[in-house]
Amino acid sequence: MWKLHNNGVLLPDAVVKPTERLGWGRTIGLGAQHVVAMFGATFVFPLLMGLNPQLAVMMSGVATLLFLFVVKHRVPSYLGSSASFVGVATAIYAAGGNPATLTGALFVVGLLLFMVGIIIHFAGARVIHKALPPVVTGAVVMLIGFNLAPVVAGVYWPVDPWLAFVVMLIVVGLSIGLRGFWGRIAIFLSLVIGYVLSWLADVVFGPMVKEGADGTVTEQLRVDWGAVQQADWFGLPPVTDLATWEFGATTNVVGLHLPQFSLGAIIIALPVVIALIAENTGHVKAVAEMTKEDLDPLMGRAIAADGAASMLATAVGAGPTTTYAENIGVMAASRVYSTAAYVVAAIVAILFGFSPVFGAVISATPSAVLGGITVVLYGMIGLLGAKIWKENHVDFGNPVNLIPAAAGIIIGIGDVKVPIGDFELGGIALGTIVTIAVYHLARAIAPRQMREEADGATLQYDVEGMHHVDED
């Protein structure tokens, strides 16, 4: 299925294509790095949604295998839980819903996404190009990456700032200083080193002292394996009786269950489709930019595959899926786009789903370690948007390009929200809508010469870009 890259020899500046692979030992190492990148979000977001994280991790592996099969292994991606759904879950619960009505509403979101993908597949990628030209896609990729900045600044980094700073320096040093394969898995090596440093810090300096909002002082270990010691080696998520579920209860994390369908919950959830289309489109565009391949013919397949994977996951009580921005950062750092590594990551995730203890070990990764790693990864994702602009010669001296990108990026990065009934639309979704809507509004009201100048820059790139591809 995968061609062995350069007889297994990885040169320093080589790029490994999606349909190629390294030796299986190295491929497994890269797969482990993708697991590291996706695991925190795949585990945490379902927990915040009142859904079972063990089940979510298992279904993320199944969803990834489905996605790779549908896109014929040409679009490397990992599919996991999305932060976009956390606000939806809160709104549905506040309106009297339960996890079954939540997964039912999100099943419909997956169905709609699947239908959009089918339309794009048959109508052609030109539909996307007209709606999402380079200035828009660059802005969407940028705001997706930089929207993750508050996760670093507000969640991971403050727990132990100096340790996070040290881990960040380790990531920088290993990513730039190491050569060959070891440089490609610098993120994973940084996590292992950071994990060990955190344990040593506990041994040498003792637990961290934390003061709560009420003035209560508590001690907290950097590496806490309490959950690991209590976890079983093998086991499936429980089947949950929702008759006993109560919103806000400490036991509100549910396991396997069938979805239920509520019109009110569906209406609350539907706007998230915008975010999913943007995330998938941005992902395919970013991968195409990195691999220098034309992936537009697979755009519809990718979106439809994510929709089908979301339907499959929500049908058993897990959260829906989306292509992972975190793993774009791993690919950008390693320059290895082999889908074989993603298959390894998917299989590992499925195995995690059968073993609570392994999930507990990964979830015990110190927040400071995640902070040091993600501060680099998330920034790399955002800057891929700037790379799209540069490669497409986007002219920001033209207000048709400047104004929509400026407004959308600030909304996305600042996580600006607008209320729509009981639902708040904000962040990536609102930033994407504003960027697209304001761009097309600007084109509609701009003088003809201004529009032609904006189109001319893009057309020039298209001709040059095709010529460049032919030469390669």
C-alpha positions in Angstrom: 0.0 0.0 0.0 2.9 2.4 0.9 6.1 2.7 -1.1 9.2 2.6 1.0 10.8 6.1 0.9 14.3 6.1 -0.6 14.9 2.5 0.4 14.3 3.5 4.0 17.0 6.2 4.1 15.8 9.6 5.3 17.9 12.5 4.1 17.9 15.7 6.2 15.7 17.8 3.9 13.6 15.0 2.4 9.8 15.1 2.3 8.0 11.8 2.8 4.8 11.8 0.7 1.4 10.5 2.0 1.7 7.3 -0.1 5.2 6.6 1.1 6.5 5.3 4.4 9.8 4.9 6.3 10.8 1.6 7.9 8.1 0.3 10.3 10.2 1.0 13.4 10.4 4.7 12.5 6.8 4.8 11.3 5.7 3.5 14.7 7.7 6.3 16.3 6.0 8.9 14.2 2.6 7.3 14.9 3.3 7.7 18.6 4.1 11.3 18.0 0.7 11.8 16.3 -1.0 10.1 19.3 0.7 12.5 21.6 -0.5 15.5 19.5 -4.1 14.4 19.4 -4.6 12.6 22.7 -5.0 15.6 25.0 -7.8 17.2 23.0 -9.4 13.9 22.1 -9.5 13.0 25.8 -10.4 16.4 27.3 -13.1 17.7 25.0 -15.5 14.7 25.5 -15.0 15.0 29.2 -16.1 18.6 29.1 -19.1 17.5 27.0 -20.2 14.9 29.6 -19.2 12.1 27.2 -16.8 9.2 27.9 -13.2 10.0 26.9 -12.2 6.3 26.7 -14.9 5.7 24.1 -14.0 8.9 22.3 -10.4 7.9 21.9 -11.4 4.4 20.6 -13.9 5.9 18.1 -11.3 8.5 17.0 -9.1 5.6 15.8 -12.0 4.0 14.0 -12.9 7.4 12.4 -9.3 8.0 11.3 -9.1 4.6 9.5 -12.5 5.4 7.8 -11.3 8.8 6.7 -8.0 7.5 5.3 -9.8 4.8 3.3 -12.2 7.3 1.8 -9.5 9.8 0.7 -7.4 6.9 -0.7 -4.5 7.7 1.8 -3.7 10.9 -0.1 -4.8 13.3 2.7 -2.9 12.6 5.9 -5.1 13.5 8.9 -6.2 12.4 12.3 -9.8 12.7 13.3 -10.6 13.5 16.9 -13.0 15.5 19.1 -13.4 19.2 18.5 -13.5 22.2 20.9 -16.3 23.6 18.7 -18.8 21.2 20.3 -18.1 22.0 23.9 -20.2 25.2 23.8 -23.0 23.3 22.0 -23.1 20.7 24.8 -23.3 23.3 27.5 -26.2 25.1 25.6 -28.1 21.8 25.0 -27.7 20.8 28.7 -28.8 24.2 29.9 -31.9 23.9 27.7 -32.9 20.7 29.4 -31.2 18.2 27.1 -29.1 15.2 28.1 -26.2 13.3 26.5 -28.5 11.3 24.2 -30.1 14.5 22.8 -26.6 16.0 22.5 -25.3 13.0 20.5 -28.5 13.0 18.4 -28.1 16.6 17.5 -24.4 16.1 16.6 -25.4 13.0 14.5 -27.5 15.4 12.4 -24.5 17.8 12.2 -22.4 14.9 10.8 -25.2 14.0 8.4 -25.3 17.6 7.1 -21.5 17.7 6.8 -21.6 14.4 4.8 -24.2 15.9 2.4 -22.1 19.1 1.9 -19.1 16.9 1.1 -21.1 14.9 -1.5 -22.2 18.2 -3.1 -18.6 19.5 -3.3 -17.4 16.1 -4.7 -19.8 16.2 -7.6 -19.9 20.0 -8.2 -16.1 20.2 -8.1 -13.6 22.1 -5.9 -14.4 25.3 -7.9 -17.3 25.7 -5.5 -14.8 25.9 -2.6 -12.4 28.2 -4.7 -15.2 30.7 -5.3 -16.3 30.7 -1.8 -12.9 30.3 -0.2 -10.2 32.0 -2.3 -6.5 32.0 -1.0 -7.0 35.1 1.2 -9.9 33.5 2.9 -8.3 30.0 3.4 -5.1 31.6 4.7 -7.1 33.5 7.2 -9.1 30.5 8.3 -5.9 28.4 8.7 -4.4 31.2 10.7 -7.3 31.8 13.0 -7.7 28.0 13.6 -4.1 27.9 14.8 -4.0 31.1 16.8 -7.5 30.4 18.3 -5.7 27.6 20.3 -3.4 30.2 22.0 -5.8 30.7 25.0 -5.6 26.9 25.6 -1.8 27.3 26.1 -2.0 30.6 28.0 -5.0 29.8 30.2 -4.9 26.1 30.7 -1.4 24.5 30.3 1.2 27.2 30.8 0.1 28.7 34.2 0.3 25.4 36.0 4.1 25.5 36.1 5.4 28.4 33.9 9.1 27.8 34.3 8.8 24.1 33.5 6.7 24.9 30.5 9.3 27.4 29.3 12.1 24.7 29.7 10.1 22.2 27.7 9.5 24.9 25.0 13.3 25.4 24.7 13.7 21.6 24.5 11.2 21.5 21.6 13.0 24.3 19.8 16.5 22.8 20.5 15.6 19.2 19.4 13.5 20.3 16.4 16.4 22.4 15.0 19.4 20.7 16.4 18.7 17.0 15.7 19.1 15.5 12.3 17.5 12.7 10.4 14.8 10.6 12.0 15.4 11.9 15.5 14.7 15.4 14.4 11.5 14.3 12.9 10.2 13.0 16.2 11.4 15.9 18.3 7.9 16.6 19.6 7.6 13.1 21.0 11.1 13.2 22.5 10.3 16.5 24.1 7.2 15.0 25.8 9.2 12.1 27.2 12.0 14.3 28.4 9.5 16.8 29.9 7.6 13.9 31.6 10.9 12.8 33.2 11.9 16.3 34.2 8.5 16.8 35.8 9.0 13.6 37.9 12.5 14.8 38.9 11.1 18.2 39.9 8.6 16.4 42.2 11.4 14.4 43.7 13.9 17.3 44.2 11.6 20.3 44.9 8.5 18.5 46.2 4.8 19.1 45.1 3.7 22.4 43.8 1.7 24.6 46.2 -1.5 26.0 44.8 -3.8 28.6 46.3 -7.5 28.3 45.5 -9.9 31.2 44.9 -11.2 30.8 48.4 -7.7 31.0 49.9 -7.3 27.3 50.4 -3.7 26.1 50.0 -3.2 22.6 48.5 -0.2 20.6 47.3 -0.2 19.1 43.8 2.2 16.7 42.2 3.4 17.5 38.7 3.1 13.8 37.8 0.1 12.3 39.5 -0.4 8.6 38.8 -3.3 8.1 41.2 -5.7 7.5 38.3 -3.2 5.1 36.7 -3.0 2.9 39.9 -6.8 2.7 40.0 -7.4 2.0 36.3 -7.9 -1.5 34.9 -5.6 -2.9 32.3 -8.4 -4.1 30.0 -12.0 -2.9 29.8 -14.7 -1.3 27.7 -16.6 1.9 28.4 -19.8 1.1 30.4 -23.3 1.1 28.9 -25.1 4.0 30.6 -28.7 4.2 31.7 -29.6 7.8 31.0 -32.6 7.7 33.3 -30.3 8.3 36.2 -28.3 11.1 34.4 -28.4 14.5 36.0 -27.0 17.7 34.6 -24.1 19.1 36.7 -23.7 15.9 38.7 -20.2 14.6 39.3 -21.1 11.3 37.7 -22.5 12.8 34.5 -19.8 11.3 32.2 -21.6 8.7 30.3 -20.5 5.6 28.2 -22.1 3.7 25.4 -25.7 4.9 24.6 -28.0 5.4 21.6 -28.7 9.0 20.4 -32.1 10.7 20.7 -33.3 13.4 18.4 -34.7 16.7 19.6 -35.5 19.5 17.2 -34.5 22.2 19.7 -31.1 20.6 20.3 -30.5 20.1 16.6 -31.2 23.8 15.9 -28.7 24.7 18.6 -26.0 22.4 17.1 -26.4 23.1 13.4 -24.2 26.3 13.2 -21.2 24.2 14.1 -21.3 22.8 10.6 -19.7 26.0 9.5 -16.7 25.4 11.8 -16.4 21.8 10.5 -16.4 22.8 6.9 -13.8 25.5 7.6 -11.6 23.1 9.6 -11.7 20.4 7.0 -11.2 22.9 4.1 -8.3 24.6 5.9 -6.8 21.2 6.8 -6.8 20.0 3.2 -5.5 23.3 1.9 -2.7 23.2 4.5 -1.7 19.7 3.7 -1.8 20.5 -0.1 0.5 23.5 0.7 2.9 21.4 2.6 3.0 18.4 0.2 2.8 20.5 -3.0 0.1 18.3 -4.3 -3.3 19.2 -5.8 -5.8 17.9 -3.3 -8.8 19.8 -4.6 -10.4 16.7 -6.2 -10.4 15.1 -2.8 -11.9 18.1 -0.9 -15.5 16.7 -1.2 -14.3 13.2 -0.1 -12.5 14.6 2.9 -15.5 16.6 4.1 -17.9 13.7 3.5 -15.6 11.3 5.2 -15.5 13.5 8.3 -19.3 13.7 8.2 -19.6 9.9 8.0 -17.1 9.4 10.8 -19.0 11.8 13.0 -22.3 9.9 12.3 -20.5 6.6 13.2 -19.0 8.0 16.4 -22.2 9.7 17.7 -24.3 6.6 16.9 -22.6 4.8 19.8 -22.5 7.7 22.2 -19.1 9.3 21.4 -18.6 12.9 20.2 -18.3 13.8 16.6 -15.0 14.2 14.8 -12.9 16.7 12.9 -9.6 16.9 11.2 -7.0 17.8 13.8 -5.0 21.0 13.6 -2.6 19.7 16.2 -1.4 17.0 13.8 -0.8 19.5 11.0 1.9 21.0 13.4 3.5 17.6 13.8 3.6 17.1 10.0 5.0 20.6 9.5 7.7 19.9 12.1 8.6 16.4 10.8 8.0 16.9 7.0 6.7 13.3 7.1 3.2 13.1 5.6 3.0 9.3 5.4 -0.5 8.1 6.2 1.1 4.9 7.5 2.0 6.9 10.6 -1.7 7.8 10.9 -2.8 4.2 10.6 -0.4 3.4 13.5 -1.8 6.2 15.5 -5.4 5.1 14.8 -4.6 1.5 15.9 -2.9 2.7 19.1 -6.0 4.9 19.8 -8.3 1.9 19.4 -6.0 -0.1 21.8 -6.2 2.7 24.3 -10.0 2.3 24.0 -9.6 -1.2 25.3 -7.2 -0.3 28.1 -8.1 2.4 30.6 -4.6 2.2 32.2 -2.8 3.4 29.1 -5.2 6.3 28.7 -4.6 7.2 32.3 -0.8 7.3 31.7 -1.2 9.6 28.7 -3.7 11.8 30.5 -1.3 12.2 33.4 1.1 14.1 31.2 1.9 17.3 33.1 0.1 20.4 31.9 3.4 22.3 31.8 4.8 19.7 29.3 1.8 20.1 27.1 2.1 23.9 27.4 5.8 23.9 26.3 4.9 21.7 23.3 1.7 23.3 22.2 3.1 26.8 22.3 5.3 25.8 19.4 2.8 23.5 17.6 -0.1 25.9 17.7 2.0 28.8 16.4 3.2 26.7 13.5 -0.4 26.0 12.5 -1.3 29.7 12.5 1.8 30.6 10.5 0.8 28.1 7.8 -2.0 30.5 7.0 0.7 33.2 6.4 2.5 30.7 4.1 -0.7 30.2 2.1 -0.9 34.0 1.6 2.8 34.3 0.6 2.7 31.4 -1.9 -0.5 32.8 -3.4 0.9 36.4 -3.6 -2.1 37.8 -1.8 -2.0 41.6 -2.0 -2.9 43.1 1.4 -2.5 46.6 -0.1 -5.9 45.9 -1.6 -8.8 46.5 0.8 -10.8 43.6 -0.7 -8.2 41.3 0.8 -7.2 43.2 3.8 -10.5 44.1 5.5 -12.1 40.6 5.5 -9.0 38.9 6.8 -8.4 41.5 9.4 -11.9 41.3 10.9 -12.1 37.5 10.8 -8.7 36.8 12.3 -9.3 39.1 15.3 -12.7 37.5 15.9 -11.2 34.0 15.7 -8.2 34.7 17.8 -10.1 36.8 20.4 -12.9 34.2 20.5 -15.5 36.9 20.0 -19.0 35.6 20.4 -22.5 36.7 19.4 -25.6 35.2 21.0 -28.2 33.4 18.9 -30.9 32.4 21.2 -29.5 30.0 23.7 -26.5 29.3 21.5 -23.3 31.5 21.2 -21.6 31.6 17.8 -18.0 32.6 18.2 -14.3 31.8 17.7 -13.4 29.8 14.7 -17.0 29.5 13.4 -17.8 33.2 13.7 -14.4 34.3 12.4 -14.8 32.1 9.4 -18.3 33.3 8.6 -17.2 37.0 8.9 -14.1 36.4 6.7 -16.2 34.7 4.0 -19.2 37.1 4.2 -17.2 40.3 4.4 -14.9 39.2 1.5 -17.8 38.6 -0.8 -19.5 41.7 0.3 -16.4 43.7 -0.3 -16.1 42.2 -3.8 -19.7 43.1 -4.5 -19.3 46.8 -3.6 -15.7 47.4 -4.6 -14.9 49.3 -7.8 -14.2 47.1 -10.8 -10.5 47.9 -11.0 -10.0 46.9 -7.3 -11.7 43.6 -8.0 -9.6 43.0 -11.1 -6.4 43.8 -9.2 -7.3 41.2 -6.5 -8.2 38.6 -9.1 -5.0 39.4 -11.1 -2.7 38.5 -8.2 -4.5 35.2 -7.7 -4.6 34.3 -11.4 -0.9 35.1 -11.7 -0.2 32.6 -8.9 -2.4 30.0 -10.4 -0.4 30.1 -13.7 3.0 30.2 -11.9 1.8 27.5 -9.4 0.8 25.1 -12.2 4.1 25.7 -14.0 6.0 25.0 -10.7 4.1 21.7 -10.2 4.8 20.7 -13.8 8.6 21.2 -13.3 8.5 19.1 -10.1 
